[in-house]
Amino acid sequence: MVRKEIAGIVQSGDVRDPRIGFVTITHVKMTPDLKLAKVYFSLIGSEADVKESLEGLTNAAGYIRRQLALNLNLRSIPKLTFYYDDTLEYSTHMEKVFRDMHGE
Protein backbone atom coordinates (compact mmCIF):
# COMPACT_ATOMS: atom_id res chain seq x y z
CA MET A 1 0.00 0.00 0.00
CA VAL A 2 2.83 2.40 0.87
CA ARG A 3 4.69 1.55 -2.36
CA LYS A 4 1.58 2.26 -4.42
CA GLU A 5 1.01 5.60 -2.70
CA ILE A 6 4.63 6.73 -3.07
CA ALA A 7 4.62 5.70 -6.74
CA GLY A 8 1.45 7.69 -7.31
CA ILE A 9 2.88 10.78 -5.61
CA VAL A 10 6.14 10.64 -7.58
CA GLN A 11 4.50 9.91 -10.93
CA SER A 12 1.67 12.44 -10.53
CA GLY A 13 4.00 15.34 -11.18
CA ASP A 14 3.35 16.88 -7.77
CA VAL A 15 7.02 16.42 -6.88
CA ARG A 16 8.50 19.22 -8.93
CA ASP A 17 12.18 18.49 -8.51
CA PRO A 18 13.72 18.46 -12.01
CA ARG A 19 16.44 16.07 -10.85
CA ILE A 20 13.92 13.27 -10.49
CA GLY A 21 13.76 11.47 -13.79
CA PHE A 22 11.26 8.86 -14.90
CA VAL A 23 11.64 6.62 -11.86
CA THR A 24 9.68 3.51 -10.96
CA ILE A 25 9.17 2.63 -7.31
CA THR A 26 9.93 -1.10 -7.28
CA HIS A 27 9.37 -2.01 -3.64
CA VAL A 28 9.35 -0.73 -0.08
CA LYS A 29 10.79 -2.49 2.97
CA MET A 30 9.41 -1.29 6.28
CA THR A 31 10.67 -1.95 9.78
CA PRO A 32 8.34 -3.95 12.04
CA ASP A 33 7.40 -0.81 13.98
CA LEU A 34 6.55 0.97 10.68
CA LYS A 35 8.72 3.97 11.56
CA LEU A 36 11.31 3.54 8.78
CA ALA A 37 10.81 2.69 5.13
CA LYS A 38 13.48 1.82 2.60
CA VAL A 39 12.10 2.84 -0.78
CA TYR A 40 13.72 1.20 -3.80
CA PHE A 41 13.47 2.73 -7.26
CA SER A 42 14.66 1.84 -10.72
CA LEU A 43 15.55 4.13 -13.57
CA ILE A 44 16.75 3.64 -17.10
CA GLY A 45 19.66 5.98 -17.61
CA SER A 46 23.25 6.69 -16.81
CA GLU A 47 24.91 6.56 -13.43
CA ALA A 48 24.69 10.36 -13.31
CA ASP A 49 20.91 10.17 -13.92
CA VAL A 50 20.56 7.69 -11.06
CA LYS A 51 22.59 9.93 -8.74
CA GLU A 52 20.51 13.01 -9.64
CA SER A 53 17.24 11.15 -9.17
CA LEU A 54 18.41 9.83 -5.80
CA GLU A 55 19.30 13.36 -4.69
CA GLY A 56 15.94 14.66 -5.90
CA LEU A 57 13.97 11.91 -4.16
CA THR A 58 15.93 12.40 -0.95
CA ASN A 59 15.24 16.13 -1.12
CA ALA A 60 11.51 15.48 -1.70
CA ALA A 61 11.18 12.91 1.12
CA GLY A 62 9.52 15.41 3.48
CA TYR A 63 6.91 16.37 0.89
CA ILE A 64 6.24 12.72 0.07
CA ARG A 65 5.78 11.94 3.79
CA ARG A 66 3.26 14.78 4.13
CA GLN A 67 1.32 13.42 1.16
CA LEU A 68 1.38 9.94 2.67
CA ALA A 69 -0.05 11.39 5.89
CA LEU A 70 -2.92 12.88 3.92
CA ASN A 71 -3.61 9.74 1.86
CA LEU A 72 -3.07 6.92 4.35
CA ASN A 73 -4.55 6.28 7.76
CA LEU A 74 -1.39 5.29 9.63
CA ARG A 75 -0.55 5.93 13.26
CA SER A 76 2.88 7.19 12.27
CA ILE A 77 4.25 8.05 8.87
CA PRO A 78 7.57 6.31 8.23
CA LYS A 79 10.82 8.15 7.62
CA LEU A 80 11.73 7.52 3.98
CA THR A 81 15.15 6.64 2.66
CA PHE A 82 15.64 5.99 -1.04
CA TYR A 83 17.88 3.40 -2.67
CA TYR A 84 18.60 2.55 -6.26
CA ASP A 85 17.37 -0.93 -7.22
CA ASP A 86 19.86 -2.42 -9.67
CA THR A 87 18.00 -5.73 -10.06
CA LEU A 88 17.05 -4.94 -13.66
CA GLU A 89 20.65 -4.16 -14.62
CA TYR A 90 21.90 -7.30 -12.88
CA SER A 91 19.34 -9.55 -14.58
CA THR A 92 20.19 -8.03 -17.98
CA HIS A 93 23.88 -8.65 -17.32
CA MET A 94 23.26 -12.27 -16.28
CA GLU A 95 21.09 -12.87 -19.33
CA LYS A 96 23.94 -11.64 -21.54
CA VAL A 97 26.41 -13.91 -19.74
CA PHE A 98 24.15 -16.93 -20.28
CA ARG A 99 23.65 -16.05 -23.97
CA ASP A 100 27.42 -15.74 -24.40
CA MET A 101 27.94 -19.14 -22.74
CA HIS A 102 25.44 -20.82 -25.06
CA GLY A 103 26.98 -19.13 -28.08
CA GLU A 104 30.44 -20.60 -27.47
Residue pairs with C-beta under 8 A, 6 or more apart in sequence:
1 72
2 28
2 30
2 37
2 68
2 72
2 78
3 25
3 27
3 28
3 39
5 67
5 68
5 71
5 72
6 25
6 28
6 39
6 64
6 68
6 80
7 24
7 25
9 15
9 64
9 67
9 68
9 71
10 20
10 23
10 25
10 57
10 60
10 64
14 63
14 67
15 56
15 60
15 63
15 64
17 56
17 57
17 59
17 60
18 56
19 52
19 53
19 55
19 56
19 59
20 52
20 53
20 56
20 57
20 60
21 43
21 45
21 49
21 52
21 53
22 43
22 44
23 41
23 42
23 43
23 53
23 57
24 41
24 42
24 43
25 39
25 40
25 41
26 40
26 41
26 42
26 85
26 87
27 40
27 85
28 37
28 38
28 39
28 40
29 37
29 38
29 40
30 36
30 37
30 38
30 78
31 37
31 78
34 74
34 75
34 76
34 78
35 76
35 78
35 79
36 78
36 79
36 81
37 78
37 79
37 80
37 81
38 81
38 83
39 57
39 80
39 81
39 82
39 83
40 82
40 83
40 84
40 85
41 53
41 57
41 82
41 83
41 84
41 85
42 84
42 85
42 86
42 87
42 88
43 49
43 50
43 53
43 84
45 53
50 84
54 82
54 83
54 84
57 64
57 82
58 81
58 82
61 79
61 80
61 81
61 82
64 80
65 77
65 78
65 79
65 80
68 74
68 77
68 78
69 77
